[in-house]
Amino acid sequence: MKKYLVGAAVAAIASLAIAGTASAHEPRTYCGTSISHSKTFYETKVGLSEVTAHGTMNCASARYAVGRMWQQMRRQNYRVPKTYSDGYVRWHRTMTQRLWGPKDGCGDYGWLVRYREYSSGTAFSVLLTWEGC
């Protein structure tokens, strides 16, 4: 039960942060937690979840772009890329906002990461979590 409450709290924080970072005129579609990538190594866990499509982008395209982002992160030792290509367009990271985490040391961290494709004006955001030391 505690696990579900923590998950619901994370979803609520992420949706509030996503709503607060986007333009008031830009439509957003919350795509849910159906996508989740995670990797555990050396007592550290990195994960992507809570995808939101912005502008005219649909959820299927946003999930596809996040999947390609995860592949790029795996190739770069789990660093969040500034730009990457999903095979169709080039995505540019436009914002990273820290949502929670200790000031230093070990713990759980959460960032809201947003990417934009400039020619079409589409964008998506995803919750990046990091647990460990």
KOLFIMAR-602491 format. One record per residue: residue number from 1; residue in three letters; chain; x, y, z of N, C-alpha, C, CB in turn. Coordinates in nm, 4 decimals. Glycine has a CB too. Example, Ala and Ser with C-alpha at 12.3 -4.5 7.8 and 13.67 -1.06 7.14 Angstrom:
residues 2
- i; aa; ch; n_X; n_Y; n_Z; ca_X; ca_Y; ca_Z; c_X; c_Y; c_Z; cb_X; cb_Y; cb_Z
- 1; Ala; A; 1.3190; -0.5690; 0.7800; 1.2300; -0.4500; 0.7800; 1.3200; -0.3300; 0.7800; 1.1308; -0.4473; 0.9046
- 2; Ser; A; 1.2850; -0.2250; 0.7080; 1.3670; -0.1060; 0.7140; 1.2900; 0.0030; 0.7870; 1.4084; -0.0598; 0.5725
This chain:
residues 133
- i; aa; ch; n_X; n_Y; n_Z; ca_X; ca_Y; ca_Z; c_X; c_Y; c_Z; cb_X; cb_Y; cb_Z
- 1; Met; A; 0.0824; -0.1186; 0.0000; 0.0000; 0.0000; 0.0000; 0.0873; 0.1256; 0.0000; -0.0940; -0.0005; 0.1207
- 2; Lys; A; 0.1955; 0.1227; 0.0796; 0.2847; 0.2373; 0.0876; 0.3461; 0.2668; -0.0496; 0.3951; 0.2123; 0.1920
- 3; Lys; A; 0.3786; 0.1599; -0.1237; 0.4372; 0.1745; -0.2563; 0.3432; 0.2522; -0.3492; 0.4691; 0.0365; -0.3159
- 4; Tyr; A; 0.2133; 0.2218; -0.3421; 0.1151; 0.2888; -0.4273; 0.0983; 0.4350; -0.3890; -0.0190; 0.2176; -0.4194
- 5; Leu; A; 0.1036; 0.4642; -0.2579; 0.0920; 0.6031; -0.2128; 0.2118; 0.6845; -0.2589; 0.0793; 0.6095; -0.0599
- 6; Val; A; 0.3323; 0.6265; -0.2505; 0.4518; 0.6953; -0.2970; 0.4425; 0.7198; -0.4474; 0.5783; 0.6139; -0.2629
- 7; Gly; A; 0.3971; 0.6199; -0.5229; 0.3811; 0.6358; -0.6676; 0.2798; 0.7434; -0.7014; 0.3393; 0.5045; -0.7309
- 8; Ala; A; 0.1694; 0.7484; -0.6285; 0.0674; 0.8510; -0.6516; 0.1216; 0.9894; -0.6183; -0.0586; 0.8219; -0.5681
- 9; Ala; A; 0.2009; 0.9985; -0.5119; 0.2594; 1.1273; -0.4750; 0.3571; 1.1749; -0.5821; 0.3304; 1.1172; -0.3390
- 10; Val; A; 0.4381; 1.0844; -0.6348; 0.5320; 1.1197; -0.7420; 0.4558; 1.1681; -0.8647; 0.6214; 0.9988; -0.7787
- 11; Ala; A; 0.3500; 1.0982; -0.9022; 0.2699; 1.1381; -1.0181; 0.2078; 1.2750; -0.9971; 0.1607; 1.0350; -1.0459
- 12; Ala; A; 0.1585; 1.3019; -0.8767; 0.0966; 1.4317; -0.8480; 0.1988; 1.5439; -0.8557; 0.0309; 1.4305; -0.7097
- 13; Ile; A; 0.3176; 1.5229; -0.7981; 0.4234; 1.6246; -0.8029; 0.4653; 1.6505; -0.9459; 0.5448; 1.5815; -0.7193
- 14; Ala; A; 0.4847; 1.5437; -1.0227; 0.5271; 1.5590; -1.1617; 0.4222; 1.6319; -1.2437; 0.5562; 1.4229; -1.2237
- 15; Ser; A; 0.2952; 1.6001; -1.2262; 0.1914; 1.6655; -1.3054; 0.1798; 1.8127; -1.2687; 0.0567; 1.5956; -1.2857
- 16; Leu; A; 0.1972; 1.8472; -1.1409; 0.1956; 1.9878; -1.1019; 0.3144; 2.0623; -1.1591; 0.1942; 2.0009; -0.9509
- 17; Ala; A; 0.4316; 1.9998; -1.1550; 0.5509; 2.0642; -1.2092; 0.5407; 2.0813; -1.3593; 0.6751; 1.9840; -1.1746
- 18; Ile; A; 0.4888; 1.9807; -1.4272; 0.4729; 1.9884; -1.5720; 0.3750; 2.0995; -1.6068; 0.4247; 1.8533; -1.6295
- 19; Ala; A; 0.2657; 2.1083; -1.5358; 0.1668; 2.2120; -1.5628; 0.2245; 2.3511; -1.5382; 0.0425; 2.1907; -1.4765
- 20; Gly; A; 0.3081; 2.3644; -1.4382; 0.3652; 2.4941; -1.4063; 0.4746; 2.5381; -1.5000; 0.4175; 2.4925; -1.2695
- 21; Thr; A; 0.5349; 2.4485; -1.5768; 0.6473; 2.4853; -1.6616; 0.6075; 2.5140; -1.8044; 0.7492; 2.3775; -1.6599
- 22; Ala; A; 0.4902; 2.4786; -1.8458; 0.4490; 2.4972; -1.9841; 0.3721; 2.6270; -1.9993; 0.3643; 2.3792; -2.0316
- 23; Ser; A; 0.3659; 2.6730; -2.1219; 0.2909; 2.7930; -2.1527; 0.1429; 2.7685; -2.1260; 0.3139; 2.8361; -2.2989
- 24; Ala; A; 0.0737; 2.8737; -2.0852; -0.0698; 2.8607; -2.0577; -0.1484; 2.8328; -2.1853; -0.1229; 2.9876; -1.9905
- 25; His; A; -0.0925; 2.8665; -2.3007; -0.1619; 2.8490; -2.4280; -0.1260; 2.7191; -2.4982; -0.1313; 2.9643; -2.5186
- 26; Glu; A; -0.0299; 2.6465; -2.4469; 0.0146; 2.5238; -2.5112; -0.0616; 2.4035; -2.4561; 0.1654; 2.5048; -2.4918
- 27; Pro; A; -0.1302; 2.3288; -2.5425; -0.2005; 2.2106; -2.4923; -0.1022; 2.1024; -2.4471; -0.2941; 2.1546; -2.6001
- 28; Arg; A; -0.1408; 2.0296; -2.3412; -0.0579; 1.9219; -2.2888; -0.1441; 1.7981; -2.2738; 0.0074; 1.9611; -2.1532
- 29; Thr; A; -0.0853; 1.6830; -2.2993; -0.1541; 1.5562; -2.2814; -0.0685; 1.4693; -2.1915; -0.1820; 1.4862; -2.4179
- 30; Tyr; A; -0.1209; 1.4365; -2.0747; -0.0494; 1.3486; -1.9827; -0.0641; 1.2060; -2.0338; -0.1035; 1.3623; -1.8359
- 31; Cys; A; 0.0473; 1.1410; -2.0603; 0.0463; 1.0081; -2.1217; 0.0558; 0.8959; -2.0190; 0.1603; 0.9960; -2.2202
- 32; Gly; A; 0.0557; 0.9285; -1.8929; 0.0528; 0.8271; -1.7885; 0.1882; 0.7663; -1.7579; -0.0410; 0.7194; -1.8266
- 33; Thr; A; 0.1837; 0.6642; -1.6760; 0.3062; 0.5982; -1.6325; 0.3270; 0.4677; -1.7070; 0.3028; 0.5729; -1.4823
- 34; Ser; A; 0.2620; 0.4526; -1.8217; 0.2715; 0.3256; -1.8929; 0.4116; 0.3021; -1.9482; 0.1701; 0.3213; -2.0059
- 35; Ile; A; 0.4914; 0.4078; -1.9615; 0.6301; 0.3889; -2.0050; 0.7195; 0.4027; -1.8825; 0.6705; 0.4925; -2.1169
- 36; Ser; A; 0.8081; 0.3125; -1.8667; 0.9003; 0.3182; -1.7543; 1.0275; 0.2441; -1.7932; 0.8366; 0.2572; -1.6253
- 37; His; A; 1.1363; 0.3149; -1.7960; 1.2667; 0.2543; -1.8228; 1.3486; 0.2700; -1.6958; 1.3388; 0.3205; -1.9475
- 38; Ser; A; 1.4171; 0.1671; -1.6555; 1.5032; 0.1807; -1.5391; 1.6229; 0.0880; -1.5519; 1.4256; 0.1510; -1.4100
- 39; Lys; A; 1.7295; 0.1247; -1.4861; 1.8528; 0.0476; -1.4859; 1.9111; 0.0551; -1.3459; 1.9543; 0.1003; -1.5930
- 40; Thr; A; 1.9425; -0.0587; -1.2881; 2.0049; -0.0634; -1.1569; 2.1489; -0.1094; -1.1746; 1.9267; -0.1578; -1.0600
- 41; Phe; A; 2.2417; -0.0335; -1.1195; 2.3832; -0.0693; -1.1251; 2.4543; -0.0087; -1.0044; 2.4483; -0.0205; -1.2583
- 42; Tyr; A; 2.5417; -0.0855; -0.9432; 2.6209; -0.0398; -0.8282; 2.5368; 0.0331; -0.7245; 2.7326; 0.0509; -0.8750
- 43; Glu; A; 2.4275; -0.0192; -0.6799; 2.3412; 0.0428; -0.5805; 2.2807; 0.1747; -0.6277; 2.4184; 0.0654; -0.4542
- 44; Thr; A; 2.2765; 0.1972; -0.7567; 2.2176; 0.3185; -0.8135; 2.1097; 0.2776; -0.9123; 2.3257; 0.4076; -0.8827
- 45; Lys; A; 1.9995; 0.3498; -0.9111; 1.8908; 0.3212; -1.0043; 1.8532; 0.4496; -1.0784; 1.7673; 0.2621; -0.9296
- 46; Val; A; 1.8465; 0.4409; -1.2109; 1.8069; 0.5534; -1.2957; 1.6781; 0.5135; -1.3657; 1.9196; 0.5913; -1.3997
- 47; Gly; A; 1.5816; 0.6046; -1.3730; 1.4550; 0.5707; -1.4370; 1.3907; 0.6870; -1.5091; 1.3602; 0.5178; -1.3360
- 48; Leu; A; 1.3099; 0.6569; -1.6101; 1.2289; 0.7551; -1.6824; 1.0833; 0.7116; -1.6729; 1.2745; 0.7685; -1.8325
- 49; Ser; A; 0.9942; 0.8044; -1.6445; 0.8507; 0.7743; -1.6384; 0.7730; 0.9046; -1.6511; 0.8136; 0.7001; -1.5056
- 50; Glu; A; 0.6416; 0.8985; -1.6356; 0.5547; 1.0163; -1.6340; 0.5707; 1.1033; -1.7595; 0.5837; 1.0996; -1.5101
- 51; Val; A; 0.5425; 1.0482; -1.8738; 0.5585; 1.1198; -2.0012; 0.4398; 1.2131; -2.0244; 0.5721; 1.0198; -2.1192
- 52; Thr; A; 0.4691; 1.3345; -2.0717; 0.3656; 1.4307; -2.1094; 0.3982; 1.4853; -2.2480; 0.3549; 1.5466; -2.0047
- 53; Ala; A; 0.3004; 1.4818; -2.3373; 0.3148; 1.5374; -2.4721; 0.2676; 1.6824; -2.4699; 0.2339; 1.4538; -2.5773
- 54; His; A; 0.3408; 1.7708; -2.5373; 0.3068; 1.9132; -2.5425; 0.2737; 1.9521; -2.6865; 0.4236; 2.0005; -2.4874
- 55; Gly; A; 0.1933; 2.0561; -2.7010; 0.1593; 2.1060; -2.8341; 0.0751; 2.0048; -2.9100; 0.2860; 2.1388; -2.9132
- 56; Thr; A; 0.1110; 1.9827; -3.0352; 0.0337; 1.8922; -3.1204; 0.0832; 1.7471; -3.1134; 0.0387; 1.9406; -3.2641
- 57; Met; A; 0.1812; 1.7200; -3.0298; 0.2362; 1.5850; -3.0206; 0.1371; 1.4906; -2.9523; 0.3697; 1.5866; -2.9440
- 58; Asn; A; 0.1286; 1.3667; -3.0013; 0.0410; 1.2684; -2.9367; 0.1238; 1.1775; -2.8458; -0.0357; 1.1841; -3.0430
- 59; Cys; A; 0.0557; 1.1000; -2.7639; 0.1238; 1.0163; -2.6640; 0.2107; 0.9078; -2.7266; 0.0218; 0.9520; -2.5728
- 60; Ala; A; 0.1649; 0.8486; -2.8348; 0.2441; 0.7429; -2.8987; 0.3781; 0.7993; -2.9469; 0.1660; 0.6801; -3.0175
- 61; Ser; A; 0.3768; 0.9175; -3.0051; 0.5007; 0.9800; -3.0520; 0.5900; 1.0185; -2.9347; 0.4696; 1.1037; -3.1373
- 62; Ala; A; 0.5300; 1.0683; -2.8280; 0.6089; 1.1057; -2.7101; 0.6762; 0.9833; -2.6488; 0.5200; 1.1751; -2.6053
- 63; Arg; A; 0.6009; 0.8730; -2.6373; 0.6596; 0.7506; -2.5811; 0.7716; 0.6966; -2.6706; 0.5509; 0.6431; -2.5621
- 64; Tyr; A; 0.7529; 0.7067; -2.8021; 0.8573; 0.6643; -2.8953; 0.9837; 0.7484; -2.8754; 0.8076; 0.6753; -3.0414
- 65; Ala; A; 0.9673; 0.8806; -2.8659; 1.0817; 0.9702; -2.8483; 1.1533; 0.9423; -2.7159; 1.0361; 1.1171; -2.8539
- 66; Val; A; 1.0773; 0.9129; -2.6104; 1.1384; 0.8817; -2.4804; 1.2148; 0.7493; -2.4882; 1.0300; 0.8749; -2.3692
- 67; Gly; A; 1.1603; 0.6518; -2.5597; 1.2310; 0.5247; -2.5779; 1.3639; 0.5429; -2.6485; 1.1452; 0.4277; -2.6560
- 68; Arg; A; 1.3653; 0.6287; -2.7506; 1.4916; 0.6575; -2.8212; 1.5872; 0.7370; -2.7325; 1.4641; 0.7356; -2.9518
- 69; Met; A; 1.5334; 0.8242; -2.6492; 1.6165; 0.8985; -2.5541; 1.6832; 0.8010; -2.4573; 1.5317; 1.0032; -2.4763
- 70; Trp; A; 1.6068; 0.7015; -2.4094; 1.6616; 0.6014; -2.3176; 1.7758; 0.5244; -2.3842; 1.5510; 0.5039; -2.2716
- 71; Gln; A; 1.7591; 0.4887; -2.5110; 1.8661; 0.4190; -2.5831; 1.9912; 0.5059; -2.5896; 1.8201; 0.3810; -2.7254
- 72; Gln; A; 1.9734; 0.6362; -2.6157; 2.0870; 0.7285; -2.6198; 2.1518; 0.7387; -2.4816; 2.0418; 0.8684; -2.6687
- 73; Met; A; 2.0715; 0.7454; -2.3771; 2.1264; 0.7527; -2.2414; 2.2083; 0.6280; -2.2090; 2.0133; 0.7699; -2.1385
- 74; Arg; A; 2.1604; 0.5115; -2.2506; 2.2357; 0.3879; -2.2260; 2.3716; 0.3923; -2.2939; 2.1567; 0.2661; -2.2752
- 75; Arg; A; 2.3774; 0.4480; -2.4140; 2.5057; 0.4577; -2.4858; 2.5997; 0.5596; -2.4222; 2.4816; 0.4950; -2.6317
- 76; Gln; A; 2.5436; 0.6567; -2.3478; 2.6245; 0.7633; -2.2871; 2.6361; 0.7472; -2.1354; 2.5643; 0.8999; -2.3198
- 77; Asn; A; 2.6364; 0.6244; -2.0883; 2.6525; 0.5959; -1.9456; 2.5449; 0.6672; -1.8615; 2.7929; 0.6386; -1.8988
- 78; Tyr; A; 2.4225; 0.6711; -1.9117; 2.3045; 0.7245; -1.8442; 2.3110; 0.8744; -1.8174; 2.2846; 0.6527; -1.7152
- 79; Arg; A; 2.3785; 0.9456; -1.9042; 2.3744; 1.0921; -1.9005; 2.2591; 1.1388; -1.9882; 2.5103; 1.1545; -1.9482
- 80; Val; A; 2.1914; 1.2440; -1.9460; 2.0784; 1.2966; -2.0223; 2.1345; 1.3793; -2.1383; 1.9826; 1.3830; -1.9313
- 81; Pro; A; 2.1020; 1.3408; -2.2631; 2.1602; 1.4116; -2.3779; 2.1032; 1.5528; -2.3951; 2.1366; 1.3316; -2.5052
- 82; Lys; A; 2.1895; 1.6457; -2.4396; 2.1426; 1.7809; -2.4714; 2.0613; 1.7790; -2.5992; 2.2610; 1.8787; -2.4849
- 83; Thr; A; 2.1060; 1.7026; -2.6967; 2.0307; 1.6824; -2.8201; 2.0426; 1.5353; -2.8586; 2.0826; 1.7759; -2.9354
- 84; Tyr; A; 1.9431; 1.4861; -2.9294; 1.9498; 1.3503; -2.9836; 1.8494; 1.3398; -3.0966; 1.9217; 1.2428; -2.8733
- 85; Ser; A; 1.8697; 1.2402; -3.1817; 1.7776; 1.2146; -3.2917; 1.7015; 1.0860; -3.2629; 1.8531; 1.2052; -3.4273
- 86; Asp; A; 1.5711; 1.0883; -3.2902; 1.4916; 0.9670; -3.2722; 1.4740; 0.8915; -3.4034; 1.3555; 1.0016; -3.2136
- 87; Gly; A; 1.5458; 0.9335; -3.5068; 1.5346; 0.8711; -3.6380; 1.4486; 0.9517; -3.7336; 1.4784; 0.7325; -3.6244
- 88; Tyr; A; 1.3680; 1.0434; -3.6782; 1.2832; 1.1289; -3.7600; 1.3214; 1.2763; -3.7468; 1.1375; 1.1095; -3.7217
- 89; Val; A; 1.3387; 1.3215; -3.6223; 1.3718; 1.4622; -3.5961; 1.4802; 1.4699; -3.4894; 1.2456; 1.5420; -3.5514
- 90; Arg; A; 1.5372; 1.5899; -3.4732; 1.6363; 1.6141; -3.3692; 1.5676; 1.6847; -3.2533; 1.7562; 1.6984; -3.4233
- 91; Trp; A; 1.5835; 1.6284; -3.1335; 1.5258; 1.6837; -3.0120; 1.6313; 1.7624; -2.9363; 1.4673; 1.5724; -2.9235
- 92; His; A; 1.5897; 1.8773; -2.8807; 1.6790; 1.9653; -2.8050; 1.6256; 1.9799; -2.6633; 1.6922; 2.1046; -2.8736
- 93; Arg; A; 1.7111; 1.9526; -2.5666; 1.6705; 1.9687; -2.4270; 1.6581; 2.1174; -2.3975; 1.7725; 1.9005; -2.3296
- 94; Thr; A; 1.5420; 2.1592; -2.3525; 1.5190; 2.3009; -2.3277; 1.5086; 2.3335; -2.1794; 1.3939; 2.3454; -2.3980
- 95; Met; A; 1.4902; 2.2329; -2.0952; 1.4744; 2.2608; -1.9541; 1.4994; 2.1350; -1.8722; 1.3352; 2.3165; -1.9258
- 96; Thr; A; 1.5650; 2.1539; -1.7609; 1.5765; 2.0495; -1.6601; 1.5470; 2.1158; -1.5278; 1.7184; 1.9807; -1.6610
- 97; Gln; A; 1.4445; 2.0712; -1.4596; 1.4039; 2.1304; -1.3328; 1.4104; 2.0246; -1.2245; 1.2619; 2.1909; -1.3422
- 98; Arg; A; 1.4863; 2.0531; -1.1211; 1.4958; 1.9591; -1.0085; 1.3685; 1.9696; -0.9253; 1.6223; 1.9883; -0.9204
- 99; Leu; A; 1.3026; 1.8559; -0.9041; 1.1777; 1.8543; -0.8299; 1.1972; 1.8201; -0.6837; 1.0827; 1.7570; -0.8918
- 100; Trp; A; 1.2875; 1.7270; -0.6542; 1.3132; 1.6903; -0.5164; 1.4509; 1.6274; -0.5065; 1.2049; 1.5943; -0.4635
- 101; Gly; A; 1.4997; 1.6153; -0.3838; 1.6263; 1.5485; -0.3564; 1.7052; 1.6216; -0.2507; 1.7082; 1.5365; -0.4825
- 102; Pro; A; 1.7939; 1.5495; -0.1828; 1.8785; 1.6130; -0.0816; 1.9772; 1.7096; -0.1461; 1.9541; 1.5069; -0.0005
- 103; Lys; A; 2.0294; 1.8009; -0.0667; 2.1233; 1.8998; -0.1207; 2.2551; 1.8368; -0.1630; 2.1496; 2.0085; -0.0179
- 104; Asp; A; 2.2971; 1.7339; -0.0919; 2.4194; 1.6631; -0.1290; 2.4137; 1.5219; -0.0713; 2.5463; 1.7392; -0.0783
- 105; Gly; A; 2.4994; 1.4370; -0.1230; 2.5072; 1.3019; -0.0694; 2.4091; 1.2057; -0.1322; 2.4851; 1.3049; 0.0767
- 106; Cys; A; 2.3808; 1.1004; -0.0585; 2.2954; 0.9930; -0.1079; 2.1483; 1.0282; -0.0908; 2.3269; 0.8621; -0.0355
- 107; Gly; A; 2.0669; 0.9657; -0.1756; 1.9235; 0.9867; -0.1630; 1.8511; 0.9675; -0.2941; 1.8958; 1.1240; -0.1098
- 108; Asp; A; 1.7263; 1.0094; -0.2960; 1.6434; 1.0012; -0.4157; 1.6301; 1.1406; -0.4759; 1.5033; 0.9410; -0.3831
- 109; Tyr; A; 1.6481; 1.1497; -0.6060; 1.6384; 1.2766; -0.6777; 1.5350; 1.2633; -0.7886; 1.7763; 1.3189; -0.7356
- 110; Gly; A; 1.4714; 1.3728; -0.8241; 1.3781; 1.3740; -0.9357; 1.3934; 1.5022; -1.0151; 1.2341; 1.3585; -0.8865
- 111; Trp; A; 1.3988; 1.4895; -1.1469; 1.4090; 1.6041; -1.2366; 1.3003; 1.5955; -1.3423; 1.5486; 1.6107; -1.3024
- 112; Leu; A; 1.2485; 1.7094; -1.3804; 1.1593; 1.7189; -1.4936; 1.2446; 1.7621; -1.6125; 1.0406; 1.8190; -1.4664
- 113; Val; A; 1.2478; 1.6808; -1.7168; 1.3309; 1.7088; -1.8349; 1.2371; 1.7325; -1.9523; 1.4318; 1.5905; -1.8652
- 114; Arg; A; 1.2585; 1.8414; -2.0248; 1.1729; 1.8752; -2.1378; 1.2568; 1.8877; -2.2649; 1.0957; 2.0063; -2.1105
- 115; Tyr; A; 1.2036; 1.8317; -2.3738; 1.2680; 1.8389; -2.5052; 1.1727; 1.9037; -2.6040; 1.3107; 1.6978; -2.5548
- 116; Arg; A; 1.2296; 1.9761; -2.7014; 1.1509; 2.0432; -2.8045; 1.2124; 2.0163; -2.9408; 1.1424; 2.1953; -2.7775
- 117; Glu; A; 1.1252; 2.0024; -3.0397; 1.1662; 1.9918; -3.1795; 1.1232; 2.1226; -3.2447; 1.1022; 1.8644; -3.2523
- 118; Tyr; A; 1.2203; 2.2000; -3.2951; 1.1923; 2.3383; -3.3334; 1.1126; 2.3553; -3.4622; 1.3195; 2.4109; -3.3469
- 119; Ser; A; 1.1305; 2.2705; -3.5614; 1.0609; 2.2942; -3.6886; 0.9107; 2.2699; -3.6779; 1.1191; 2.2052; -3.7971
- 120; Ser; A; 0.8683; 2.1727; -3.5979; 0.7249; 2.1444; -3.5849; 0.6634; 2.2083; -3.4607; 0.7019; 1.9946; -3.5812
- 121; Gly; A; 0.7462; 2.2511; -3.3666; 0.6951; 2.3105; -3.2438; 0.6440; 2.2093; -3.1424; 0.5861; 2.4054; -3.2766
- 122; Thr; A; 0.6682; 2.0808; -3.1649; 0.6242; 1.9795; -3.0698; 0.7263; 1.9649; -2.9572; 0.6024; 1.8443; -3.1406
- 123; Ala; A; 0.6790; 1.9139; -2.8458; 0.7663; 1.8970; -2.7296; 0.7106; 1.7857; -2.6415; 0.7792; 2.0301; -2.6491
- 124; Phe; A; 0.7967; 1.7356; -2.5530; 0.7525; 1.6396; -2.4528; 0.8343; 1.6599; -2.3271; 0.7654; 1.4941; -2.5044
- 125; Ser; A; 0.7824; 1.6129; -2.2164; 0.8573; 1.6160; -2.0922; 0.8472; 1.4785; -2.0265; 0.8046; 1.7282; -1.9973
- 126; Val; A; 0.9460; 1.4489; -1.9445; 0.9537; 1.3178; -1.8806; 1.0164; 1.3354; -1.7425; 1.0363; 1.2166; -1.9678
- 127; Leu; A; 0.9758; 1.2505; -1.6499; 1.0305; 1.2533; -1.5153; 1.1518; 1.1604; -1.5106; 0.9230; 1.2114; -1.4097
- 128; Leu; A; 1.2665; 1.2145; -1.4720; 1.3899; 1.1390; -1.4546; 1.4123; 1.1215; -1.3059; 1.5115; 1.2102; -1.5223
- 129; Thr; A; 1.4277; 0.9964; -1.2615; 1.4554; 0.9716; -1.1203; 1.5913; 0.9052; -1.1061; 1.3451; 0.8837; -1.0566
- 130; Trp; A; 1.6587; 0.9368; -0.9980; 1.7907; 0.8811; -0.9683; 1.7924; 0.8490; -0.8197; 1.9074; 0.9809; -1.0077
- 131; Glu; A; 1.8277; 0.7259; -0.7854; 1.8347; 0.6827; -0.6466; 1.9719; 0.6238; -0.6216; 1.7231; 0.5801; -0.6132
- 132; Gly; A; 2.0383; 0.6692; -0.5171; 2.1670; 0.6121; -0.4816; 2.2643; 0.7151; -0.4333; 2.2249; 0.5401; -0.5971
- 133; Cys; A; 2.3920; 0.6780; -0.4398; 2.4998; 0.7660; -0.3930; 2.5850; 0.8123; -0.5081; 2.5867; 0.6955; -0.2896
